[in-house]
């Protein structure tokens, strides 16, 4: 079974530019989450999709961040325009719906996208 | 607010036992998870406690006391490959969602020969 994949693995952009991160969850996982880890700090929740619907976007920092999940499969996270404080590692995670399978506290994480804004 | 406290670093020797504590203050608590992360890679799930008590999975065990808002991860028979960062994370529905994870700042475990 393929795991969660993320693209790109690294991205270096200048302040003011736009970057789009992509996440492909494990096939059949309806829950998809985005998290971010800024250097030395905790991994912080950004938002949660159930299929194509945004269930919770309370962690999104501001309106420069836009997440989509077309058709309930892969998801994209766009940062426009990027600022210096957006630098960090962006993780995507997925999990099955509770009713079908999976352990409640388990999410499957991708390897992350390391974003550097200069 | 939501916060989880863990020690920042722990050092132990091969073969020893180490305990990583986690205290939390969160809303909408469903359970406490533990994740391992090697060299900034993908966090991987270790264990989950929804009820008070001890859960054992091989060399790793996790404990939860909901009345004390406290849990710990116990690693036995430490191996060099256990050197990694360990995160406690509360599964929360704070804000209306379910299954959101609120992470602690992580504990860097260094296993020495």
Interface residues (C-beta under 8 A of the other chain):
Chain A: X3 X4 X31 X33 X35 X41 X42 X43 X44 X45 X48 X55 X56 X58 X59 X89 X91 X95 X98 X103 X104 X105 X106 X107 X108 X109 X110 X111 X112 X114
Chain B: X4 X30 X31 X32 X33 X35 X40 X41 X42 X43 X44 X45 X47 X48 X49 X50 X87 X89 X91 X95 X96 X97 X98 X99 X100 X101 X102 X103 X104 X105 X106
